[in-house]
Each structure stands twice: as structure tokens, then as C-alpha cells.
Amino acid sequence: MVADAGTTFLSEFKSAYPMLESRRYRDLQVGRALKKADLVVVHEWNAPEIIAEIGSFRKQRPIFRLLFHDTHHRAVTSANSQSRIDLSGYDAVLAYGASLRDLYLENGWHRNAWSWHEAADTRVFRPLTSLKKLYDVVWIGNWGDDERTEELEEFLIQPIRELCLNAVVYGVRYPSSARRALAEAGIKYGGWLPNFRVPEIFARASVTVHVPRRPYVERLPGIPTIRPFEALACGIPLVSAPWRDVEELFRKDEDLLFAKNGPDMTAKLAALLDHPDLANDISRSGRQRIEQLHTCAHRVDALFEILDNLPSRLNGRRIRIPEFGEMGLSRASSSVPAPPPQL
């Protein structure tokens, strides 16, 4: 990110998220890093040896809760490597969907696995109604890995081309062939975008599109990734390519629209752009759904419910269960507005 965009965004990130601190390291000294921790969440993107080392330290010193957070499809696309990850020192797995949670339980990867969906930080992701519209359609997402190349052509590029829309796309790992396809359809490519600037970009467009990656559609139903949560929180009408909302996260045709295929996507985009009342109804309902069920404050509540239901012993040794207030979090403070991002 620094190579592409310099370092200015680092200070802007601090303004957008004043309570978060990021530390870079070459050699992680686990004992020093975790000695004051009450709760540790380790993401699955970490190297397996780091995951195992933290788990081993936790076994020796069971003074904090240790959770493994999985927000990817590797459990189905690379199950062999996933099964080799040592989670024996972890209290539980946080999986961002029931279908992924069930894999952990069914495969015996961990005995405690919980569904913990993505959400929107509504202090940052919110409607910015004062900004002027510049585009008909915006899409924010990475191209790479050929996991949705055909879908992007069908549900994004072709509808925009047919309707002659003014559109922009943001993201990384776009090969020359992808950039050429965008250019031929008259779509502007905006490159990498800091996530805290997403609300500004959504505010400058009339509608957005969600195109999930193929592994989620085919093998992990009910996991839309974070993009729909953030888009709906920003109050922009959303049309999604097909995915099975088996957990009923959203209300079909109320919070967002689903397109069955490319022609249907074209028709639904045209309907939203041609009928402002319909677009307003969809955006209002989507924003309401986020506020009612899918904010980060809701996930904080869910996290502490999970902690309350975990066993109090590890390998025969009693471990301390942190309380709400000990971590500087509470149901009251979790929704306190943060300063607006630097746009």
C-alpha cells in the first residue's frame, strides 16, 4: 500500500479510527506482545508457525482468552493446509458464516466454533449526502486470482457497457487484460482505495454492485463478505450477483436487489437509475437493516456472549474470563460516534 500510495493514508487512518493502533514487526516476541492482554484474536491469514506459537504460549500461560478468526474460503479451497493449523491452544473459532463454522465442527478442527459475521462500522460507513454525484455505478473490489473473472464480465462490465453508464472501479491486482476490458467498456479504473474512503466514493455514485467470489457462491453459502454490509451502511442502492442468503442476513428486494444473470442485472440497474423513488426505498431499507442487526456494536455484544459460553478451564487449569469493562468496551460505548474520517 505504501508503495502504491505513499504514507499519507497512515495518518488519515489514525484520524478515521483513533482507538486502533497498528504495530509492525519483523520477529514477533509473543510473550512481550501478549503479557497484558485479556483477549487475543488471531486471524487465519497469519503464518501457521505464528498461529501455533501463540497457541503454545497460551497453553503455558492461560491468563487470557485466545480466539481464531477465519474470514476466507481456504477451508474449502485449501482444506489440507487448513487442517494442519494447530488450534489446540485456542478457546474457540470465530467463523464469518454458519457454513464455515460447520466445517470446523464437522472436520474436527476445533470443538468450539461460532458464527461471527462481518459488520459495518457505522461511525465511518454512513451516508454522506452533501457530496455531488459523479458516477452512475461504482464497484469496489479486487480482481485477482481469477475467482470471479467471468462473473465480473457478466454482472458488471457488460451491463455498464450496454447501458452506456458512467462508472468507476476501485481495487488491486488488476492485470492488463482486466484494465483493457474496463477501458473498452468506458469504465474508469481508480486503483487502490483506503477502506475508510469508501463512504466518500459510494456517496458520489448512484448505485453499486456486489459480485461475490465463486468459492463463496458454490461452497460457502450465506457468506457475502464485508462489501454489502459497508455499502448498505453508506445508504447506496445495491444490486448483487447471485448468492444464497441462507442465514437471512438481508431482506431480498427490500434491503438490496438480486440479479439472476447479466440481463437481469442490466434491467435492475436501469430500474434503480430511472426510478429515484425505488432507489431511495432500497437504500433506506438497507441502511435500516444494518442499524438494526449488523453494526460493529452488534458484533461486540455477540463476542461477549461467545466468551460467556466458553469453558473456564484449559487442560485442567482455570482461566480468567474478561468482563465487558476490562477491555475498555461496553454496550453503551460501542456505539459512541468517532470523529469523521479525513476525506
Secondary structure in CASP SS format (residue, H / E / C, confidence):
PFRMAT SS
TARGET T0000
AUTHOR 0000-0000-0000
METHOD secondary structure of the structure
MODEL  1
M C 1.00
V H 1.00
A H 1.00
D H 1.00
A H 1.00
G C 1.00
T C 1.00
T H 1.00
F H 1.00
L H 1.00
S H 1.00
E H 1.00
F H 1.00
K H 1.00
S H 1.00
A H 1.00
Y C 1.00
P C 1.00
M C 1.00
L C 1.00
E C 1.00
S C 1.00
R C 1.00
R C 1.00
Y C 1.00
R C 1.00
D C 1.00
L C 1.00
Q C 1.00
V H 1.00
G H 1.00
R H 1.00
A H 1.00
L H 1.00
K C 1.00
K C 1.00
A C 1.00
D C 1.00
L E 1.00
V E 1.00
V E 1.00
V E 1.00
H E 1.00
E C 1.00
W C 1.00
N C 1.00
A C 1.00
P H 1.00
E H 1.00
I H 1.00
I H 1.00
A H 1.00
E H 1.00
I H 1.00
G H 1.00
S H 1.00
F H 1.00
R H 1.00
K H 1.00
Q H 1.00
R C 1.00
P C 1.00
I C 1.00
F C 1.00
R E 1.00
L E 1.00
L E 1.00
F E 1.00
H E 1.00
D E 1.00
T C 1.00
H C 1.00
H C 1.00
R H 1.00
A H 1.00
V H 1.00
T H 1.00
S C 1.00
A H 1.00
N H 1.00
S H 1.00
Q H 1.00
S H 1.00
R C 1.00
I C 1.00
D C 1.00
L C 1.00
S C 1.00
G C 1.00
Y C 1.00
D C 1.00
A E 1.00
V E 1.00
L E 1.00
A E 1.00
Y C 1.00
G C 1.00
A H 1.00
S H 1.00
L H 1.00
R H 1.00
D H 1.00
L H 1.00
Y H 1.00
L H 1.00
E H 1.00
N C 1.00
G C 1.00
W C 1.00
H C 1.00
R C 1.00
N C 1.00
A E 1.00
W E 1.00
S E 1.00
W C 1.00
H C 1.00
E C 1.00
A C 1.00
A E 1.00
D C 1.00
T C 1.00
R C 1.00
V C 1.00
F C 1.00
R C 1.00
P C 1.00
L C 1.00
T C 1.00
S C 1.00
L C 1.00
K C 1.00
K C 1.00
L C 1.00
Y E 1.00
D E 1.00
V E 1.00
V E 1.00
W E 1.00
I E 1.00
G C 1.00
N C 1.00
W C 1.00
G C 1.00
D C 1.00
D C 1.00
E C 1.00
R C 1.00
T H 1.00
E H 1.00
E H 1.00
L H 1.00
E H 1.00
E H 1.00
F H 1.00
L H 1.00
I H 1.00
Q H 1.00
P H 1.00
I H 1.00
R H 1.00
E H 1.00
L H 1.00
C C 1.00
L C 1.00
N C 1.00
A E 1.00
V E 1.00
V E 1.00
Y E 1.00
G C 1.00
V C 1.00
R C 1.00
Y C 1.00
P C 1.00
S H 1.00
S H 1.00
A H 1.00
R H 1.00
R H 1.00
A H 1.00
L H 1.00
A H 1.00
E H 1.00
A C 1.00
G C 1.00
I E 1.00
K E 1.00
Y E 1.00
G E 1.00
G E 1.00
W C 1.00
L C 1.00
P C 1.00
N H 1.00
F H 1.00
R H 1.00
V H 1.00
P H 1.00
E H 1.00
I H 1.00
F H 1.00
A H 1.00
R C 1.00
A E 1.00
S E 1.00
V E 1.00
T E 1.00
V E 1.00
H E 1.00
V C 1.00
P C 1.00
R C 1.00
R H 1.00
P H 1.00
Y H 1.00
V H 1.00
E H 1.00
R H 1.00
L C 1.00
P C 1.00
G C 1.00
I C 1.00
P C 1.00
T C 1.00
I C 1.00
R H 1.00
P H 1.00
F H 1.00
E H 1.00
A H 1.00
L H 1.00
A H 1.00
C C 1.00
G C 1.00
I C 1.00
P C 1.00
L E 1.00
V E 1.00
S E 1.00
A C 1.00
P C 1.00
W C 1.00
R C 1.00
D C 1.00
V C 1.00
E C 1.00
E C 1.00
L C 1.00
F C 1.00
R C 1.00
K E 1.00
D C 1.00
E C 1.00
D C 1.00
L E 1.00
L E 1.00
F E 1.00
A C 1.00
K C 1.00
N C 1.00
G H 1.00
P H 1.00
D H 1.00
M H 1.00
T H 1.00
A H 1.00
K H 1.00
L H 1.00
A H 1.00
A H 1.00
L H 1.00
L H 1.00
D H 1.00
H C 1.00
P H 1.00
D H 1.00
L H 1.00
A H 1.00
N H 1.00
D H 1.00
I H 1.00
S H 1.00
R H 1.00
S H 1.00
G H 1.00
R H 1.00
Q H 1.00
R H 1.00
I H 1.00
E H 1.00
Q H 1.00
L H 1.00
H C 1.00
T E 1.00
C H 1.00
A H 1.00
H H 1.00
R H 1.00
V H 1.00
D H 1.00
A H 1.00
L H 1.00
F H 1.00
E H 1.00
I H 1.00
L H 1.00
D H 1.00
N C 1.00
L C 1.00
P C 1.00
S C 1.00
R E 1.00
L E 1.00
N C 1.00
G C 1.00
R E 1.00
R E 1.00
I C 1.00
R C 1.00
I C 1.00
P C 1.00
E C 1.00
F H 1.00
G H 1.00
E H 1.00
M H 1.00
G C 1.00
L C 1.00
S C 1.00
R C 1.00
A C 1.00
S H 1.00
S H 1.00
S H 1.00
V C 1.00
P C 1.00
A C 1.00
P C 1.00
P C 1.00
P C 1.00
Q C 1.00
L C 1.00
END
